[in-house]
């Protein structure tokens, strides 16, 4: 598999999962980077200190799951950005721009597509109706046991698949940046993740994400300014030099997504998957009210949009400062295959650029930021998975709501440790696997099972438990089946000659199946329970729009 194909899988996979952070292909271990190690130790020390501080303030289940609802809109917006901006998007998109030029901008924009839906349709009613998880909202007027069981299953499946991708990505990335062994890197990430979540809960996780977002935005801003300063802040001069080196075709759109069905399916996955990710939805319960939830999305969209503009500048900066610099080229590969292959592959373009503009010290800073990025994302994922197990399955389904918050919090901490151990084991097991299908599947589940049930429960009066369970299950099954029958699993992993399902992205089909299934099995449900559920919609809708009766912040 050549470098271009490896890198394309990295990008398409990382886009498809939103913030998963995967790194594909052969990894070339780098020498030990002492400045990176020192800055990483400082970051870990600071975040463990925050965890100790947060642990003393985490006294109840509400504190553990949602930081007591006391995070401000600005802080939550920064934390969402920290949860969202992955190492794969930082290294991956800038690397794709380095490789393909203009085409990379398609994916920079693609990452933002889902946020208007969250801002205008999800954030406010979600905060008004829910308590700790999005299953609270989905089951508000429907039968608790089947709806929570399905919602929790979708959440846990998404989280575990994400964690596998995240752990494999972290092991390979740290191997690249720090020169550590793969297994050591995976265990290190797993242990730190367990410590943050078990002891500090949502408060510690939030501040880890805020610090990471600040560091990543600062580092990327410095790189972009340093690049533009070389060209007197003229984009025309930057692009002119880049076209001299790589040809004018890097300024024109190309065929990365080769057919209309794939393009639409990817767009559906990005839009609806974003609004169905449990670790993102959970963040809206950390603020005091719906107004702060809306502000969270406003700030998050600004930070994230700014970040993806920077990745585009960084990608072109790498073209002009790394592409023909012998210090960053892999001479052995150049002798065999020609061209200008860079050390570590195209996904190292941003890392090499950081050295070109800031020397060893700034290279160490960006390497440590990449590590911080991974820790922030896995912490949010683990907390979302643990809350689905403890709040949705244990407290609501098994105990029927008859459980005290201390016991529920204990179960959540046990679930965190178990999820952390599973993530470490799976991360080590999947080291040599092509995990593009894992990240694609995680996002397909979020778009096909989580989003349709959540959206229709808030806005469609005729939704019933039967429709939600059957339709959501059909969407989930379709997403899994089409990923297996698609080109990545059926051809590349199982070795068959031709894929039964020809498209990489199943979302267009699986989301359609889910919505149609929910609609059909709801309108044909004439049971007594269905009638009662329809009649309960008006009271739910009033609360979702006004916030009357919504959960408030904890008193401290």
Secondary structure, 3 states (H helix, E strand, C coil): CCHHHHHHHHHHHHHHHCCCCCCCCCCCCCCCCHHHHHHHHHHHHHHHHHHHHHHHHCCCHHHHHHHHHCECHHHHHHHHHHHHCCHHHHHHHHHHHHHHCCHHHHHHHHCCCCHHHHHHHHHHHHHHHCCCCHHHHHCCCCCHHHHHHHHHHHHHHHHHHHHHHHHHHHHHHHHHHHCCCHHHHHHHHHHHHHHHHHHHHHHHHHHHHHHHHHHHHHHHHHHHHHHHHCCCCCHHHHHHHHHHHHCHHHHCCCCCCCCHHHHHHHHHHHHHHHCCCHHHHHHHHCECCHHHHHHHHHHHHHHHHHHHHHHHHHHHHHHHHCCCCHHHECHHHHHHHCCCCECCCHHHHHHHHHHHHHHHHHHHHHHHHHHHHHHHHHHHHHHHHHHHHHHHHHHHHHCCCCCCHHHHHHHHHHHHHHHHHHHHHHHHHCCCCCCHHHHHHHHHHHHHHHHHHHHHHHHCCCCCHHHHHHHHHHHHHHHHHHHHHCHHHHHHHCCCCCCCCCCCCCHHHHHHHHHHHHHHHHHCCCCHHHHHHHHCHHHHHHHHHHCCCCCCCCCC
